[in-house]
């Protein structure tokens, strides 16, 4: 029986450019050339869901990575320079953020270090859950509301945070771009000083070291240089408990900003275009009428004498109509009520939670011994708290405007409805006919304030009127409000303006009467972002280069299609915190695979740091004696901490000679008997391909852990030792085969199947 059992095979309609196994489930994520992200199940390579390319998110996928718990998939997009976090259960974006340059590689790691401080923090209940009320779910009847805050998934905010244990998404791109995002959401480090485009990176699970592989060379040159960098990230490791607490707070704040943003989006959707009808009809009336009387006077005459000019009668009866007035009144009441509820229940509760977390962050920043080395700045956090206060003030102002507008419109429409019924000589109900002097003066005040012609407005909004005052607060514009609130005669405002010291007091939040809610929200986001950006810069500057090893020169690929699964490949051994680099060199020793081993603790030296591996003739197809290895390695990945999986091809490739999928243990290469004279004795100042003869070589003879891949021109492989699976992709990028790797006999295979079924039933992913 051949090694490795084939469990699925498929010809795919589009070329696959990335593939990554879920770390916890029998699921593999694929990205194809047209920008579609797909999720397939191991069993018969069955599709679970697909996420088509989208104008808003992007169409050019450049990288894929799973969160270590397998619940969230991240992918980077080149055309929009965005990173999307997607739910494994459904093809939905849970969170997204923009980056300065397209991401060429991403790696999502989880911290495995343990300490008494961390353990007590992990076990402690988050106080915010005890002290803050639960955020109300956003109404699902608004199209743009993200699903994470909808009624069915009101707890999905916690899905983004995942476990309390710190995990970090590391991104690499072109032009010295490397960033680390805590929990995949908020940036905690911006690393500089690594030249070239990132081909691979790996942050060690103890946070001591970041390994990076880069490609350098100008666009005009045919050749590029591949180099390995090891960066010292010991600041993150030294302050791990503090980094975890800070990152947790940052992520809470980032999620709350998203909640506020979506609440505001819902408010914008609740505001209807129909509310603009009154302004546009009155403007048209001004443009068409022949009399010199102002609109305000026309309505005042109707209010006081019960008589309207023929032109006003035409406007009311022919253009507005009794039915239209009734509909407009209902729309305004419904729209304003919805906005009012969203402000009170969502915007205010989200802002209060934001104030709580920022205040806690300020307390952390005051503990300078612990948090000052990480760049947490108390002054910047105070500015952020102040900006949230200004936003809450503006939200309260909107509530007052809605409240007064609803009262005014109700009184105005009630009076106008009766007046129009009289014009049409319809019967007016006695209860509608009663109008006190107070009601008349209320409508008169409304007409005086809102029905003034303002020709200067025409250039800004194409209308002479701004009867409807709520919409201006929801517009995402930098312009001042068309009709700001009237603060004339406000005793508190006058008192503040006349008191120099009180006006500058940090206890009072600044008030922006001329600005919209959107403007103040954007200002708040900018200040919070700047405040939380400082630690990322401070931590980034603490990262320094410990090792640089030029590996080899490579010919630039003419095919611009990015590929995740290409040599060189980086791996972090979590059990012993070693970094491994797998690579091949396109020279006379192309048949070798090279393994570079470095310890994540920079101060420790590792013996046998660099080795070359050749594969002996294990097929026994011919008795030829080979001068070099009979096989070349096309792709290689770490299957687990002790095993490497490779795709091989025979160097003497002839008709009928197939590609081979094989595995070999590291123990065959790094043997205890290795003598010191077998260690690499070259220098790291020269490229390794210039001194390949000095690299010690081990020949590996495989026994049973290999399989011929019949009728398939295999080129790439993706593996997962935890789930004991691999997926082989052909050179045309469309033909895949899936294998279970640890199969000894049929009985064991059947047991594995049963276990898998139990596993999949406990972690249900919907089938499509």
Secondary structure, DSSP 4 states (H G I P E B T S, - for coil): --SSEEEEEEE-SS-EEEEEE-SSSSEEEEEETTS-EEEEETGGGEEEEEE--BTTTBS-EEEEEE-TTSSEEEEEETTTTEEEEEESSSS-EEEEEE-SS-EEEEEEEE-----HHHHHHHHSPPHHHHHSPPPPPPPTTSTT--GGGSGGGTTHHHHHH-SSS-EEEEEEESTT-EEEEETTTEEEEEE----SEEEEEEE-TTSSEEEEEEEE--TT-SEEEEEEEEEE-HHHHHTHHHHHHHHHHHHHHHHHHHHHHHHHHHHHHHS-GGGGHHHHHHHHHHHH--SS--HHHHHHHHHHHS---HHHHHIIIIII-HHHHHHHHHHHHHHHHHHHHHIIIIIHHHHHHHHHHHHHHHHHHH-HHHHGGGT--HHHHHHHHHHHHHHHHHHHHHHHHHHHHHHHHHHHHHHHHHHHHHHTT----HHHH---HHHHHHHHHHHHHHS---THHHHHHS-S-----SHHHH---SSPPTT----TT-HHHHHHHT-HHHHT-TTS----TTS-HHHHHHHHHHHHHHHHHHHHHHHHHH-EEEEEEEEEEEEPPS-----SS-SSEEEEETTTTEEEEEE--SSTTTT-EEEEEEESSTTS--TT-EEEEEE---S----PPPSS-SEEEEEEEESSSSEEEEEEEESS--TTPPEEEEEEEGGGTS-TT--GGGS--S-SSS-GGGSGGGS-EEEE--SSSEEEETT--EEEEEEETTTTEEEEEETTS-EEEEEE----SHHHHHHHHHHHHHHHHHS-----
